[in-house]
Amino acid sequence: MNKVYLKRKISPRVANGHPWIFGNEIEKTHGDCKAADIVEVYSHDNKFMGSGYYNPQSQIMVRLLSRKKSDVINDRFFFDKINYCWEYRKRLGYTENCRLVFGEADSLPQLIIDKFNDYFVIQTLALGIDVWKPAIVNAIQKIFSPKGIYERNDVPVRELEGLPQQKGFLSVPFDTKIIINENGLKFHVDVENGQKTGYFLDQQDNRRAIQHIVKGADVLGAFTYTGTFEIHAAHYGAKSVLGLDISEQAVKQANENAKLNGMEGICRFETANAFDVLKQWGKEGKSYDVVMLDPPAFTKSRATIQKAITGYKEINLRGMKLVKPGGFLVTSSCTNLVQADLFLQIIEMAARDARRKLRQVVFQTQSADHPIIMAMENTHYLKFLIVQVE
């Protein structure tokens, strides 16, 4: 087995649970280590730290798969891992739709598997996991006998690993526009052309959290994507719901989702730039009982974190100004670079500038099928907040 030895000052961090080992943390290698090889990792004083896959082309040269020296990384290893992930989701009640594998949080670095009923979408975002794609597909086939498996590797991060962007069938071809059930509602999922894997499962629990505050309310939603929050609002008794998104394709699918659930009389969606529209409507004095904001990540790099802070503050400020006194703001942040304490500070700054008093109702994170590992900041990424605005 090829071996990697860590520098003295790095070993404690890895020993405490983090699976990433950067190139500048490696003291030396032993053997003929090639890209995608499985290597054993040792501390500076020759203590076994784990085994994982190696890629000298990547800044993260080793990603650990196991901490047990007895583990053999082979097809059976991936079958057992994926089956364990499935048993965990079932115990939590996520049986129809779920994130079956959440990368590092499930000790399968850079592997994403989303389960949409009998269909599966996978992403293999690093070379070391990409070479095991046949084993992963085989495991899904054996455990689930699915109707279809689709690959959504059309993401730029693969290029950092020397991998091409690609997407396509990993099973017999099927109609990639499917319908799933969530919280008593139906939603179209476009696994071929939708964002990420086609649908955002991480908010499925949070969408239930709005059920009491929207009853009889006039609701505005911004950054609606395919309208899931807005259609939940209508389902839970909202009087009227307007959703805005800059993508014409997303708005089209949102209106189709409203029609699918018989909500087109209550819900309507329009193509608009939320920043511009919310600012203008604030000047015009428009107001709503509930304003919901679910913006995209404003940054993927620490170098542009200030841009994200400015963006989140601005959109929440505009949202607050449109909430009637005593109404509610529902807001999210999906970047792990803006941690929970910073997100709350941003909301507080926006409230001060808007001269509004906030009362926290709900503050939670992503659904539990996206596990959070305390030692890994990147697994704790979603913040979901409901506040009353006075």
C-alpha positions in Angstrom: 0.0 0.0 0.0 1.3 3.5 -0.9 1.7 5.7 2.1 1.5 9.4 2.9 3.1 11.0 6.0 1.8 14.2 7.5 3.8 17.1 8.9 3.9 17.4 12.7 1.7 20.4 13.1 -1.1 19.1 10.9 -1.7 15.6 12.3 -3.9 16.8 15.3 -6.5 18.4 13.0 -6.8 15.3 10.9 -6.9 13.2 14.1 -9.8 15.2 15.3 -12.0 14.1 12.4 -11.4 16.3 9.4 -11.0 14.2 6.2 -9.2 16.7 4.0 -5.4 16.7 3.7 -3.9 19.5 1.6 -0.7 19.3 -0.4 1.2 21.6 1.9 0.3 19.4 4.9 2.2 16.4 3.5 5.7 15.7 4.6 6.5 12.8 2.2 5.0 9.9 0.3 6.2 6.3 0.2 5.6 4.2 -2.9 4.5 5.1 -6.4 1.4 7.3 -5.6 -0.7 8.0 -8.6 -3.8 10.0 -9.1 -6.9 8.2 -7.7 -4.8 5.6 -5.9 -6.0 4.6 -2.4 -3.2 5.5 0.1 -2.7 5.0 3.8 -2.1 8.1 5.8 0.3 8.3 8.8 1.2 10.9 11.3 4.7 12.3 11.5 5.5 9.7 14.1 4.2 6.8 12.1 0.7 6.4 13.6 -2.1 5.2 11.3 -4.5 8.0 10.6 -6.7 6.5 7.9 -7.0 5.6 4.2 -8.3 7.6 1.3 -7.9 8.5 -2.3 -5.0 10.6 -3.6 -4.8 13.2 -6.3 -1.6 15.3 -6.7 -3.4 17.5 -9.2 -5.8 18.8 -6.5 -5.1 21.2 -3.7 -6.7 18.6 -1.4 -4.3 15.8 -2.1 -5.9 13.1 0.1 -9.6 12.7 1.1 -10.0 10.1 3.8 -12.6 7.3 3.3 -11.9 5.2 6.4 -10.2 5.4 9.8 -10.0 1.7 10.3 -6.8 0.0 9.2 -8.7 -3.3 8.6 -11.0 -1.7 6.0 -10.3 -2.7 2.4 -11.5 -0.1 -0.1 -13.2 -2.1 -2.8 -16.7 -2.5 -4.3 -18.0 -4.1 -1.2 -16.8 -1.2 0.9 -18.9 1.2 -1.2 -21.9 -1.1 -1.1 -21.8 -1.3 2.7 -21.3 2.5 3.1 -24.3 3.3 0.8 -26.4 0.7 2.6 -25.5 2.2 5.9 -26.5 5.7 4.7 -29.9 4.3 3.6 -30.5 2.7 7.0 -29.7 6.0 8.7 -32.2 7.9 6.5 -34.9 5.4 7.1 -34.5 5.6 10.8 -35.0 9.4 10.5 -38.1 8.9 8.4 -36.6 10.0 5.0 -37.9 7.1 2.8 -39.3 8.7 -0.3 -37.1 11.6 -1.1 -33.7 12.3 0.5 -30.1 13.1 0.2 -28.9 9.5 0.4 -25.2 10.4 0.6 -23.9 13.8 1.7 -20.2 13.6 0.9 -17.9 14.2 3.7 -20.7 14.1 6.3 -21.2 10.4 5.3 -17.5 9.6 5.1 -17.8 9.4 1.3 -15.9 12.6 0.3 -17.2 14.5 -2.8 -20.0 11.9 -3.4 -23.6 13.2 -3.6 -26.5 10.9 -4.2 -30.1 12.3 -4.1 -33.0 9.9 -4.1 -36.2 11.0 -5.8 -38.6 8.2 -5.1 -37.4 5.5 -7.4 -34.9 7.7 -9.3 -31.4 8.6 -8.3 -29.1 11.5 -9.2 -25.4 11.2 -8.4 -22.4 13.6 -8.5 -18.8 12.4 -8.2 -16.9 15.7 -7.7 -13.4 14.4 -7.2 -11.2 12.1 -9.2 -10.7 9.7 -6.4 -14.5 9.0 -6.0 -15.2 9.3 -9.8 -13.1 6.1 -10.5 -15.5 4.2 -8.2 -18.6 5.3 -10.1 -19.3 1.8 -11.4 -19.2 0.4 -7.9 -21.5 3.1 -6.7 -24.0 2.6 -9.5 -23.9 -1.2 -8.8 -24.6 -0.6 -5.1 -27.6 1.5 -5.9 -28.9 -1.1 -8.3 -28.5 -3.9 -5.7 -30.0 -2.0 -2.8 -32.9 -0.2 -4.5 -33.6 -1.8 -7.9 -34.3 1.8 -9.1 -36.2 3.0 -12.2 -33.3 5.1 -13.2 -29.9 6.7 -12.3 -28.7 9.9 -13.7 -25.3 11.7 -13.5 -25.1 15.4 -12.9 -21.4 16.1 -13.1 -21.9 19.2 -15.1 -20.2 21.3 -12.4 -17.0 23.4 -12.7 -15.5 22.1 -9.4 -14.6 18.8 -11.3 -12.2 20.7 -13.5 -10.1 21.4 -10.4 -9.6 17.7 -10.2 -8.7 17.3 -13.8 -12.2 15.9 -14.6 -14.5 16.9 -17.5 -18.0 18.3 -16.9 -20.6 15.8 -18.1 -24.1 14.5 -17.5 -26.1 11.6 -18.7 -27.7 8.3 -17.9 -26.0 5.7 -15.7 -28.9 3.3 -16.3 -31.4 2.5 -19.0 -32.6 5.9 -20.2 -35.8 7.3 -18.7 -38.0 10.4 -18.8 -35.9 12.9 -16.8 -38.9 15.0 -15.9 -40.4 13.2 -12.9 -42.9 14.1 -10.2 -42.2 13.7 -6.5 -44.4 14.0 -3.4 -43.4 16.3 -0.5 -45.5 17.3 2.5 -48.7 16.3 0.8 -47.9 18.2 -2.4 -46.5 17.3 -5.8 -43.6 18.8 -7.6 -42.0 18.5 -11.0 -38.3 17.6 -10.8 -36.1 18.0 -13.9 -33.1 15.9 -13.1 -31.4 16.6 -16.4 -31.6 20.4 -16.5 -32.7 21.6 -13.1 -30.3 23.3 -10.7 -27.8 21.1 -8.9 -29.4 17.6 -8.9 -32.8 19.0 -10.0 -34.4 19.9 -6.7 -33.5 21.3 -3.3 -34.2 18.6 -0.7 -32.4 20.4 2.1 -35.4 22.8 2.7 -38.1 20.1 2.8 -38.5 20.3 6.6 -38.2 24.1 6.7 -41.1 24.3 4.2 -43.4 22.8 6.8 -42.3 25.5 9.3 -44.3 28.2 7.6 -47.7 26.5 7.9 -49.0 28.6 10.8 -47.8 32.0 9.8 -49.2 32.0 6.3 -52.8 31.2 7.1 -55.0 34.0 5.6 -51.9 35.9 4.6 -50.9 37.8 1.5 -47.5 36.3 0.8 -44.5 37.5 -1.4 -41.7 35.1 -2.2 -38.4 36.2 -3.9 -35.8 33.9 -5.4 -38.6 31.3 -5.7 -36.8 28.9 -8.1 -39.6 26.4 -8.8 -42.0 27.7 -6.2 -41.8 25.1 -3.5 -42.1 27.5 -0.5 -44.8 29.5 -2.3 -46.9 26.5 -3.1 -46.6 25.3 0.5 -47.8 28.7 1.6 -50.9 28.3 -0.6 -51.4 24.7 0.6 -51.3 26.0 4.2 -54.0 28.6 3.7 -52.5 31.7 2.3 -55.0 34.2 0.8 -52.7 35.1 -2.1 -49.1 34.2 -3.1 -46.8 36.0 -5.5 -43.4 34.5 -6.4 -40.5 36.2 -8.2 -37.5 34.7 -9.9 -35.0 36.0 -12.4 -35.1 32.8 -14.4 -37.9 32.5 -17.0 -37.4 28.7 -17.0 -37.8 28.5 -13.2 -40.9 30.7 -13.3 -42.4 28.5 -16.0 -41.8 25.4 -13.8 -43.2 27.1 -10.7 -46.4 27.9 -12.5 -46.6 24.3 -13.7 -46.1 23.2 -10.1 -48.9 25.5 -9.0 -51.2 24.0 -11.6 -50.1 20.5 -10.6 -51.4 21.1 -7.1 -54.5 23.1 -8.1 -53.1 26.3 -6.7 -53.0 28.4 -9.8 -55.9 30.5 -8.5 -53.9 31.5 -5.4 -50.3 31.3 -6.6 -48.8 33.2 -9.5 -45.1 33.6 -10.5 -43.4 36.3 -12.4 -39.9 36.8 -13.9 -38.2 39.7 -12.1 -34.9 40.8 -10.6 -35.8 40.6 -6.9 -33.2 43.2 -5.8 -34.7 45.8 -8.2 -38.4 45.0 -7.6 -38.2 44.8 -3.8 -36.5 48.2 -3.7 -39.0 49.8 -6.0 -42.0 48.3 -4.2 -40.6 49.5 -0.9 -40.6 53.1 -2.3 -44.1 52.6 -3.5 -45.3 51.5 0.0 -46.4 48.0 -1.0 -46.7 45.6 1.9 -47.3 41.9 2.7 -48.2 39.8 5.7 -45.4 37.4 4.9 -42.2 37.9 2.8 -40.1 34.9 2.0 -36.5 35.1 0.8 -34.5 32.1 -0.4 -31.5 33.6 -2.3 -28.6 31.7 -3.9 -25.2 31.6 -2.3 -23.7 35.1 -2.9 -20.2 33.7 -2.6 -18.3 30.5 -3.0 -14.9 32.0 -1.9 -13.7 33.6 1.3 -12.1 36.3 -0.9 -15.6 37.6 -1.7 -17.2 37.1 1.7 -17.9 40.8 2.1 -19.9 40.8 -1.1 -22.1 38.1 0.4 -22.6 40.0 3.6 -23.6 43.1 1.6 -25.9 41.0 -0.6 -27.7 39.3 2.3 -28.0 42.5 4.2 -29.5 44.4 1.2 -32.1 41.8 0.3 -33.2 41.3 3.9 -33.4 45.0 4.4 -35.7 45.3 1.4 -37.7 42.3 2.5 -38.3 43.7 6.0 -39.5 47.1 4.6 -42.3 45.2 2.7 -43.6 43.3 5.8 -46.6 44.8 7.5 -46.2 45.5 11.2 -46.7 42.2 13.0 -46.1 40.2 9.9 -43.3 37.7 9.2 -40.0 37.5 7.3 -38.8 34.0 6.2 -35.2 34.1 5.1 -32.4 31.7 4.3 -28.7 31.6 3.6 -27.1 28.5 1.9 -23.4 29.3 2.0 -21.3 27.7 4.7 -18.9 30.7 4.5 -21.6 32.7 6.3 -22.0 30.8 9.5 -25.0 31.0 11.8 -23.7 33.8 14.1 -22.7 36.0 11.2 -26.0 35.4 9.4 -27.9 36.5 12.6 -25.6 39.6 12.8 -26.5 40.5 9.2 -30.2 40.2 9.9 -29.8 42.4 13.0 -27.9 45.0 10.9 -30.6 45.0 8.3 -33.3 45.4 11.0 -31.5 48.4 12.5 -31.3 50.1 9.1 -34.9 49.3 8.4 -35.8 50.6 11.9 -37.8 47.4 12.6 -37.9 45.3 15.7 -37.6 41.5 15.2 -38.9 38.6 17.3 -37.3 35.3 16.5 -39.9 32.5 15.7 -37.8 29.7 14.2 -34.1 29.3 13.6 -32.9 26.0 12.2 -30.7 24.4 9.6 -30.9 21.9 6.7 -33.1 18.8 6.9 -31.5 15.9 8.8 -30.8 13.8 5.7 -28.0 16.4 5.2 -26.1 15.6 8.4 -23.9 18.1 10.1 -20.5 17.0 11.4 -19.3 19.3 14.2 -15.7 19.2 13.1 -16.5 20.0 9.5 -17.7 23.6 9.0 -18.7 23.0 5.3 -21.4 20.4 6.3 -23.2 23.2 8.3 -24.2 25.4 5.5 -28.0 26.2 5.6 -29.5 28.8 7.9 -33.3 29.1 8.0 -34.9 31.9 10.0 -38.5 33.1 10.6 -38.9 36.4 12.5 -41.9 38.6 13.3 -41.3 42.1 12.1 -42.7 45.0 14.2 
